[in-house]
Amino acid sequence: MTVTTANHAVGSPNGDSVAAEENIFSERRDDARRVNNDPRHQQPKQNKQPRRDKRDVHGWVVLDKPIGMTSTHAVAVIKRLFSAKRAGHAGTLDPLASGGLPIAMGEATKTVPFVMDGRKRYRFTVTWGEERDTDDTEGRIVRTSDLRPTPESIKALLPQFTGLIEQVPPQYSAVKVQGERAYDLARDGETVDLKARPVEIHQLTLVEQIDKNRSMFEAECGKGTYVRAIARDIGRLLGCFGHISALRRTLVGPFDENDMIPLEQLEALCDRAASGEGSLADALLPVETALDDIPALAVTRADAARLHRGQAVLLRGRDAPNCSGTVYVTVAGRLLALAEIGNGELIPKRVFNLTGLTASPARNNESI
């Protein structure tokens, strides 16, 4: 047995999870909408298109999500394009935001936590002079100011928002209060006393002073950080108030902008694949791309058979790994399992079955 270090990152080597700005408005519902069941008002049934058979698809698609699309809708679209049986995303992205939305299909869904726990990077614009109850453009104005900050005054504050800090989540957030989501309570008109919690902001920079009313920032942050709250708190300290008016996610765990695929390109690839001129596998990244930050362990076929049956494997001999904790296991270069090393044993935790459509050996972005 030999130990190798995983090296599958397609983007940044840096590894927010539930959302530095994964604004839960993505699933915002119109409470006034009602379904009219009166048959006199129902539209005649249209001839349904024949359903395509679902298939096993395994891998990641990093969608460059357009503004206006919810994360749930994006998953549904990708699932339909690939005729995939299973799909899910690694962290909600607000409809008002664009950028990286990693979508896992098939066995890749078993690796979603590794992406959600990784770092995220955002490029965002703050508009000064107004604070809104949602901390972005969708909300109601609650405070105003005629003051406008200078680049120097902004830069002087940024160290206070770097490193481990205490942050109060926005009123419209997914934080639970006595079993209910804060955004549900806020929609009902309740003001919730949300407690500050520790978050980590690895980097926060002023990229550009667009004009006197707008500033562009870039933030790289850890799990649970709200970029909207950063904009809110900087505006309060400067006395000019502010809210986010533009947001783009540029990094999610191992996935960066080089991995992102616009929806139009995916649809075009799907059309070419249907006519036999290409393959949707070209748009997939391997399942193990999400496991870039953990070691890889190669095993023999005999040991692989035991692991596949859910049985532990004894680690002994001079080639036994001198480490402990989580590894991902390969056999003949193919992903087999997530496992734990402990007490001289390799114990399988999640076994992968990659039968079906998987990523091409090397994705050629120019062919997409």
C-alpha positions in Angstrom: 0.0 0.0 0.0 1.2 3.5 -0.8 0.0 6.8 0.3 -0.3 9.7 -2.2 -1.5 13.2 -1.6 -4.7 14.2 -3.4 -4.0 16.7 -6.1 -7.2 17.2 -8.0 -7.9 20.9 -7.5 -8.9 22.5 -10.7 -8.9 26.0 -9.2 -7.5 27.7 -6.2 -5.6 25.5 -3.7 -7.6 27.1 -0.9 -10.2 25.0 0.4 -18.2 29.0 3.6 -20.1 26.4 3.2 -23.4 27.3 4.3 -23.0 30.6 2.8 -21.0 33.6 3.2 -23.7 35.1 1.0 -25.8 32.2 0.3 -28.9 34.4 0.8 -31.9 32.3 1.6 -34.1 34.6 -0.4 -33.2 32.1 -3.1 -36.3 30.2 -2.0 -38.4 33.3 -1.3 -42.1 32.6 -1.7 -44.9 35.0 -2.6 -47.3 34.6 0.4 -50.0 36.4 -1.5 -50.1 33.8 -4.3 -53.1 31.4 -4.3 -53.9 28.4 -6.5 -57.2 28.7 -8.2 -58.8 25.2 -8.5 -61.9 26.4 -10.2 -62.1 24.3 -13.4 -63.5 27.2 -15.3 -60.2 29.0 -14.9 -57.9 26.1 -15.6 -55.9 25.9 -18.8 -56.5 23.0 -21.1 -53.9 20.2 -20.7 -51.0 20.4 -23.1 -49.5 17.3 -24.7 -46.7 16.3 -22.5 -43.3 15.7 -23.9 -42.2 12.0 -23.5 -40.0 11.6 -20.4 -36.4 10.8 -20.9 -35.2 7.9 -18.9 -33.1 8.9 -15.9 -29.6 7.6 -15.7 -26.7 7.4 -13.3 -24.4 10.4 -13.7 -21.5 11.0 -11.3 -19.5 14.2 -11.0 -19.6 17.9 -10.4 -20.9 20.7 -12.6 -19.8 24.2 -11.5 -22.6 26.3 -12.9 -21.9 30.0 -13.5 -25.3 30.9 -12.1 -27.0 33.8 -13.8 -28.7 36.6 -11.8 -32.4 35.9 -11.2 -32.2 32.1 -11.0 -32.7 30.3 -7.6 -30.3 27.6 -6.6 -33.1 25.1 -6.5 -34.1 25.9 -10.1 -30.5 25.7 -11.2 -30.2 22.1 -9.8 -33.5 21.1 -11.6 -32.2 22.5 -14.9 -28.9 20.7 -14.7 -30.6 17.5 -13.5 -32.8 17.7 -16.6 -30.0 18.4 -19.0 -28.1 15.4 -17.8 -31.2 13.2 -17.3 -29.6 12.5 -13.9 -31.2 10.5 -11.2 -29.7 12.5 -8.3 -28.4 16.0 -7.9 -27.9 18.7 -5.3 -25.9 21.9 -4.7 -23.1 22.7 -2.3 -24.5 25.9 -0.8 -27.3 28.2 -1.8 -26.5 31.2 -3.9 -29.0 34.2 -3.8 -31.0 34.8 -7.0 -29.5 38.4 -7.0 -26.0 36.9 -7.1 -24.1 35.3 -9.9 -21.2 33.0 -10.0 -20.1 29.6 -8.8 -22.8 27.1 -7.8 -21.3 23.6 -7.5 -23.8 21.0 -8.4 -23.1 17.4 -7.4 -24.7 14.5 -9.3 -25.0 10.9 -8.3 -22.1 9.6 -6.1 -20.7 13.2 -5.9 -23.5 14.0 -3.5 -21.6 12.0 -0.9 -18.8 14.6 -1.1 -20.9 17.7 -0.7 -19.9 18.4 2.9 -16.2 18.7 1.9 -17.1 21.6 -0.5 -19.5 23.3 1.9 -16.8 23.3 4.6 -14.3 25.0 2.3 -13.5 28.6 1.8 -15.6 30.9 -0.4 -14.6 34.1 -2.2 -17.0 36.9 -3.1 -16.7 40.1 -5.2 -19.4 42.5 -4.1 -20.5 46.1 -4.4 -21.8 48.1 -1.5 -24.1 51.1 -2.1 -23.7 53.7 0.6 -26.4 56.0 2.1 -29.1 53.3 2.7 -29.4 50.4 5.1 -32.1 47.9 4.2 -33.8 45.3 6.3 -32.5 42.5 4.1 -29.0 44.1 3.8 -29.4 43.9 0.0 -31.4 45.6 -2.8 -34.5 43.5 -2.2 -35.2 45.0 1.2 -37.0 48.0 2.6 -35.0 51.1 3.5 -34.6 51.4 7.3 -31.9 54.0 7.6 -30.4 56.7 5.4 -27.5 59.1 5.5 -26.0 61.9 3.4 -22.5 60.9 4.4 -20.2 59.1 2.0 -17.0 57.4 2.9 -13.6 58.0 1.4 -11.4 55.1 0.3 -9.0 55.9 3.2 -11.7 55.7 5.8 -12.9 52.4 4.4 -9.4 50.9 4.3 -8.8 52.0 7.9 -11.7 49.8 9.1 -11.0 46.6 7.2 -8.6 45.1 9.8 -11.5 45.0 12.2 -13.2 42.6 9.8 -10.3 40.3 9.2 -9.5 37.1 11.1 -11.8 35.6 13.7 -14.6 38.1 14.4 -18.0 38.1 16.0 -20.8 38.6 13.5 -24.5 39.1 14.0 -26.4 37.3 11.1 -28.8 39.3 9.0 -32.5 39.4 10.1 -33.2 37.6 6.8 -31.0 34.6 7.2 -31.3 30.8 7.7 -30.3 31.0 11.3 -32.8 29.1 13.5 -34.6 30.8 16.4 -36.6 28.4 18.6 -36.9 26.0 15.7 -37.9 28.6 13.1 -35.8 30.2 10.4 -35.0 33.9 11.0 -36.1 34.9 7.5 -39.6 33.4 8.1 -40.0 35.4 11.3 -38.7 38.5 9.6 -41.3 38.0 6.8 -44.0 37.8 9.5 -42.9 41.2 10.8 -41.0 40.0 13.8 -37.7 41.6 14.9 -35.5 38.8 16.2 -32.6 39.3 18.6 -29.9 37.3 16.8 -26.8 36.5 18.8 -23.3 37.3 17.5 -21.3 34.2 16.5 -17.7 33.6 15.6 -16.8 33.6 11.9 -13.5 33.8 10.1 -12.7 36.2 7.3 -9.4 35.3 5.8 -9.1 38.4 3.5 -11.1 41.6 2.9 -10.0 44.2 0.5 -11.3 47.3 -1.2 -10.9 46.6 -4.9 -12.3 49.8 -6.4 -14.0 53.0 -5.4 -16.5 53.0 -8.3 -17.9 56.5 -7.4 -18.8 58.4 -4.3 -21.9 56.1 -3.7 -20.4 52.7 -4.5 -17.4 50.6 -3.4 -16.3 47.2 -4.7 -14.8 44.7 -2.3 -13.5 41.2 -2.3 -13.8 38.8 0.6 -12.5 35.3 1.3 -14.2 33.8 4.2 -15.0 30.6 6.1 -18.2 28.7 6.9 -21.2 30.7 8.2 -20.0 34.1 7.2 -22.5 36.6 5.8 -21.2 39.1 3.3 -24.4 41.1 3.7 -23.6 41.5 7.4 -20.0 42.8 6.5 -21.6 45.5 4.3 -24.1 46.4 7.0 -21.5 46.6 9.8 -19.0 48.7 7.8 -21.7 51.1 6.9 -22.8 51.5 10.5 -19.2 52.1 11.7 -18.7 54.7 9.0 -22.0 56.4 9.8 -23.1 56.3 6.2 -24.9 53.0 6.2 -24.9 50.6 3.3 -26.2 47.5 1.6 -25.0 45.1 -1.1 -26.1 46.0 -4.6 -24.1 43.4 -6.6 -22.6 40.0 -5.6 -20.6 37.4 -7.4 -19.2 34.2 -5.9 -15.8 33.4 -7.4 -14.5 30.5 -5.3 -16.2 27.6 -3.5 -13.9 25.1 -1.9 -11.7 23.7 -4.7 -13.8 25.3 -7.5 -12.9 28.7 -8.9 -14.0 30.8 -12.0 -11.9 28.6 -14.3 -14.2 25.7 -13.5 -17.5 27.6 -14.0 -19.7 26.8 -17.0 -22.4 29.3 -18.2 -25.9 27.7 -18.6 -25.9 28.6 -22.3 -22.7 26.6 -22.9 -24.2 23.6 -21.1 -27.3 23.7 -23.2 -25.3 24.0 -26.4 -23.2 21.0 -25.3 -26.4 19.1 -24.5 -27.6 19.8 -28.1 -24.3 18.6 -29.6 -24.3 15.5 -27.5 -27.8 14.6 -28.6 -26.7 14.8 -32.2 -23.6 12.7 -31.5 -21.1 15.5 -31.8 -20.0 15.6 -28.2 -20.5 14.2 -24.7 -21.9 15.7 -21.5 -19.0 14.0 -19.7 -16.9 16.9 -21.0 -18.8 19.2 -18.7 -18.2 17.0 -15.6 -15.5 17.3 -13.0 -14.6 14.0 -11.2 -16.2 13.2 -7.9 -12.9 13.3 -6.1 -12.3 16.9 -7.1 -14.2 17.8 -3.9 -11.7 15.8 -1.9 -8.6 17.9 -2.7 -7.8 18.7 0.9 -7.6 15.2 2.2 -5.0 12.5 1.5 -5.5 9.7 -1.1 -4.6 6.1 -0.3 -4.1 3.5 -3.0 -5.0 -0.1 -2.1 -4.7 -3.5 -3.8 -7.6 -5.1 -5.6 -7.9 -7.7 -2.8 -8.2 -4.9 -0.2 -10.6 -3.0 -2.4 -12.9 -6.0 -2.5 -13.1 -6.1 1.3 -13.7 -2.3 1.5 -16.4 -2.6 -1.1 -18.2 -5.1 1.1 -18.0 -2.7 4.0 -15.2 -4.6 5.8 -12.2 -3.1 7.4 -8.7 -3.7 6.1 -5.7 -4.2 8.4 -2.8 -1.9 7.7 0.6 -3.5 8.2 4.0 -3.8 6.7 6.5 -1.2 5.7 4.1 0.4 3.2 1.4 1.0 5.9 0.5 4.7 6.0 1.8 6.6 9.0 -1.2 8.8 9.5 -4.7 8.8 10.9 -8.1 10.4 10.1 -10.1 10.6 6.9 -8.6 9.5 3.5 -10.1 8.7 0.2 -9.3 5.3 -1.2 -8.4 4.5 -4.8 -7.8 1.3 -6.6 -6.1 1.3 -10.0 -6.5 5.1 -10.0 -10.3 4.9 -9.6 -12.1 6.3 -6.6 -13.4 3.6 -4.3 -14.4 4.9 -0.8 -14.1 7.5 1.9 -12.5 5.8 4.9 -11.0 6.4 8.4 -7.6 5.2 9.5 -7.4 4.3 13.2 -5.8 1.6 15.4 -4.0 0.0 12.4 -7.2 -0.4 10.4 -8.7 1.2 7.3 -12.5 1.5 8.0 -14.8 2.3 5.1 -17.4 5.1 5.7 -18.8 5.8 2.3 -18.3 3.5 -0.7 -18.7 4.8 -4.2 -20.3 3.0 -7.1 -19.3 4.9 -10.2 -21.2 2.9 -12.8 -22.7 5.2 -15.4 -21.7 8.5 -16.9 -18.5 10.0 -15.3 -16.1 12.8 -16.1 -13.9 12.6 -19.1 -10.2 11.9 -18.2 -9.4 15.5 -18.9 -12.1 18.1 -19.5 -11.3 20.4 -22.4 -13.0 23.7 -21.6 -12.6 24.9 -25.2 -14.8 22.1 -26.4 -17.7 23.1 -24.2 
